Amino acid sequence: MTETTQTQTTSPPPGGAGAKPRSPEYRLAADAVRGLRQDMFHDAFAYRPLPRMRTDGPVTRRLSGTLRRYAAWTPHATVAAAGLLAMAAGYTSAGGPGGGSVGALLCGLLALLPVLATLVRPVGAFWLSIAAVPVVAVFDGAWSDWPWPPGSFLAHVIVLTVVALRSRPRVAAWMWLLTAAYSLMAETFFGGGYYSANTFPLLFVSALALLIVTVLNIRREAEQEVTAHQSETAHERSRRTLLEERTTIARELHDVVAHHMSVVAIQAEAAPYRVENPPPELEQAFVTIRENAVAALTELRRVLGVVRAEDHEAPDAPQPTLADLDRLLANVREAGLSVEKAVTGAVRELPQGVELSAYRIVQEALSNTLRHAPGASARVEIGYVLGGLGLRIVNGPAPVTNLEKSTHGAGHGITGMRERVTMLDGEMTTGATDDGGYEVAVFLPVPSGEESG
């Protein structure tokens, strides 16, 4: 009797075999350090130019071509103007323009440069603003404010605002925390010789600015997500509508083709009995025709039958054709639409698929008139021309009434008509007429060899 012992090896925890599991607080701090390094130190001085403003808005769209090109640089001009304002504050507080010293000019430039740097290197502009503060404090002649001289105060608030507008909310939080850390450290260790400290005013103003910017960023992202979701929903709705129309067309064509194949099979079976003493070759030929028709009908039902819904049943009556158009117009007139029909050319029987599509196009066009132009009159023109069939359904403008236009089914009719026309390699144009109505013009080609009458 043997005994089998199974041993299960487990991988040692990070840090070695004797390392203890990390606490949640430690993991949270480690994630924060990684986030700080990623957001504020990794590629901090990467080149990220500020993009130009879009000029397709409701205001800029009305400008001329030259003004519209200049309007695209509005964000850059705004940042530059804010930088000049910070430069003026720094130059004035450091002794200019009365003194006009080189130190005052340097203080003004050190307030301007970080603001301009936000146009190309946003995170680097923050570090440049922090680094410029102690330099400005050395050359600034005022001993009233510490650790932020007036020029640096204004420049840093502008930098924080612009960088927050160009970055995600987490970057704004890191910048505020780093600003608070520098301010508290400078005030604690180096602020003894100054009359007043402005750490908390800076933190309050910057926090208020960053809060407003963060709210605007979150709202902008939410609007973009909503717009993307609406676009995706509209695309899916259009795609679903297209598939539904194709399914309807496939069902109808299935019924048409199945009817004809059934007639072929029945006629092939009955044909030998109409001839007295038919030769065996003729009987065999009709048997082969019937077998091929039945096989084709079975394959057709197997392939195209998948487009039917589970509760769909083939219609007992044959599919409508242009011969049934008068009955359709009578029903439409009973619904309140004044419609007239005009037929030109030699009326002849066309392939059933063309007749069915023409009937459905007229039916859908008149339905759209009832929905979108209640009370208007319509006219249906059918032209039997050489090589095809022309259709023109036009309605006049809706009278000014208190009737509300129905939106039920809106947007599906044109798609269905275009699918039918495309299936038959036809052409279709739609559009508003000069008098405010709407027109649908269709041409369905029919090769001469396919015409049955």
Secondary structure, DSSP 4 states (H G I P E B T S, - for coil): ----------PPPTT-TTPPPPPHHHHHHHHHHHHHIIIIITTTT---PPPPPPS-STTGGGS-HHHHHHHTTHHHHHHHHHHHHHHHHHHHHTTTTTS--HHHHHHHHHHHHHHHHTTT-HHHHHHHHHHHHHHHHHH----SEES--HHHHHHHHHHHHHHHHHS-HHHHHHHHHHHHHHHHHHHHHH-TT-SEE-HHHHHHHHHHHHHHHHHHHHHHHHHHHHHHHHHHHHHHHHHHHHHHHHHHHHHHHHHHHHHHHHHHHHHHHHGGGGSSS--HHHHHHHHHHHHHHHHHHHHHHHHHGGGS-TT----SSPPP-GGGHHHHHHHHHHTT-EEEEEEES------HHHHHHHHHHHHHHHHHHHHHSTT-EEEEEEEEETTEEEEEEEE-PPPS-SPPPP-TTTTTHHHHHHHHHHHTT-EEEEEE-TTS-EEEEEEEE--GGG---
